């Protein structure tokens, strides 16, 4: 097995990376201004912050494709909105709930969709660029499996956090909105996000990875 991490230095990569950082910084500040609850704000954002810090500190050794950085930026916007308003009470989706007579605010499902999509793309890019998996079907299965496993782990983390710090406020913290199958629905949303990542977005991702490789070969 050969390793080809391609530490690219192309302008396109740099622009995407800087844009991601600008969005992360801006939406962190915006979400921190009068959120519903600062404990909720911290819990909903701290994993995203840690992931961005890791991307920054490992950039010299491994630069991701510009497409992945754009996806991270979009995912962080979703996290920031959930941190500011809570996923059960995001204003835009409250409006959609009322206008379309929906049973609940579905912004939580958007968050979990992204929670499947981003880890799947992360796994996919690492496997492709290290040439660890060449079979396309196996690549898709492994990428989606990691994403769903991450989603399940996050549900357990939520449960442990609430059990320790907010044992009497589980329903409010989890944003179940009267749905006893909320956790299962969240994991399904993550699975769908992972499926989109390895199928529909896989073509775009491959092109972006190729541009990253070509940029590296030019330098």
N, C-alpha and C positions, 0 to 999 in steps of 0.2 A: 504493500500500500504506500503510495507516495503522497506527500503533503505539499499542497500548493496554495498557501494562504493568500498569495497575491496582495501584499501591502500596497495597494494602489495609491497614487498621489495625483490623480486626475482632477481637473478643475470642477468637473461635474460632481464628483464625489464630495469635494470640499464644499461646494455650494449647498448640496443637500444636507450635509452634516451641520453646516452653520445655520441653515434655515431651521433644522430640527432643534438646535440649541436655542435659537431665538424664540421659537414657539413654546418650548418647555419653560424658558425663563418668563415669558410674558404671561402664559396661562397659570403658572404657579403664583405669580404676584396677583393676578386677577382673582383667582380662586381663593386666595388668602384674605381678601377684603370682605369682611362681614359674612363668613360662611354660616351655615345653619348651626354647626357645632365644630369647634376646633379639634376635638378628639376624632370625630368622624373624618374631618379634613385630613388629618395626619394619617389615619389608617388607610384611607382610600388612595393616598398619593405616595406613601413611603416606598412601596415596592417599585412603582414607576420611577421614582427618583433614584433608587438604588440601581435600577437597570440602566438609566441614562448615565449615571456616574461610571458604571462599568464600561459602557460604550466609549466614554471619554478616555478612561485610563488604559484601555486596551487598543486604542486607535492606532498607535504606532506599530503594533504587531498584526492587527487585523482590522482592515477597513471594510465595512459592509457595502453592499451595492446602494446606489442612490435611492432605488425604489424602497429598500428596507427602511432607510432613514425617513422617507416620507410616511411610510406606514406607522413607524414609531411616533412621529409627530401627530398624526391623526389620532392614534390610540391615546396619546397623552392628553389631547384636548378632551376626549371622552372621559378620561380619569379626572381631569380638573373640573369638569361640569358635575360629575358625580360627587366629587369631594365638596364642592361649593353648595350644591342644592340637596344632596343625597339622591341616590338613584330612584327612589320611590316618589320623589317630588320635583323632578326636573321640569321647569315651567313649560318649555316647548312641548314636552310629551304629556303634560297635564292638559294642555290645550288640545292636543290630538286626541287624548282620551275622551274629553268632553265633546268635541266636534263629531267624532266618529263613533261615539257611544261604546267605547272599548271597556273591557272589564277591569283594566288596570293601567297604570303608567308603565309603558314597556321600555323605558330607557335602560332599565336593568338588563334587559335582553341584549341591547346594543353593546353594553359594556362587556357582557360575557361572550358575545360574538367576536369582538375584538380580542378578547382574552384567549380565544382559540386561534384566530387568524394570525396574530403577531408571533406567538411561540412556534406555530407551524412554519412560518416563513423563516424564522430564526434557525430552527432545526434544519430546514431544507437547505438553506444557504451554507451552513456549516458542513453538511454531508456532501453537498455538491462540490464545494471548493476544496475540501480535503480529499475528495475522490474516495470517500469511505463507502459509498453506495452508488453503483452504476445502473442497477435495474430501476427503471422509472416507477414501476408499480410498487416495489419495495420502498423506494424513496418516499412516495406518497403515504404509504401505510405508516412508516416510522414517524414521519413528520406529524401526521394527524394524531398518532398515538401519544406522542410526547405532549402535544397541545392539550388533549383531553386529560391526560394525567396531571398536567399543571392545573387545569381547571378544577379537578377533583381535590388536589392538594390545597387550592385556595379556599374551597368550601370548608375543608377541615380547619384551616387557619382561622377563618371567620368564626367557626364554632368555638375553637379554643379561646380566641380573643374575647368573645362575648361571654363565655362561661366564666372566665377569670375576672374580667373587669366590669361587665354589665349583665350579671346573671338574671336580673329581673326585667331586662329590656330587649330580650332576644328578638321578638317579633318586629320591633321598631328598627333595630339595627340591621336585621337581615332584609328588611324591605319586602316581606313576603306578600303583603297586601291581600291577606286572606287566602292565599294559594298554598295548600299543604304540600304541593309538589313543586315548590319554587326551586329547590336545589336541583332536582332532576331536570327541570326546564332550563336552568342556567347551564348545566353541563351539556344539554342538547344544543343550546345556542352556541356554545364553544365548539362543539363537534361540527356544526354547520359552518362556523367561521373557518375551522381548519380545512374542511372540504373545499370551500371556496379558495383558500390559499393554495392548495395543492392541485387544483384543477383550473378554474377560470383565471386566477391570478398567476398561476405557474408559468404561463407563456410570457407574461410581462416580466416576471421575476427572472426568468432565464435570459431574456434580452438584456436586462439590467446587469446581471452577473457577467454576461459576455462583454458588455461595455467596460465593466470594471477590469476584467482580464485584459482586454485590448489596451486599456489605458496603462496598465502595469507594464505590458510588453513594450510600449513606446518609450518608457522611461528607463 
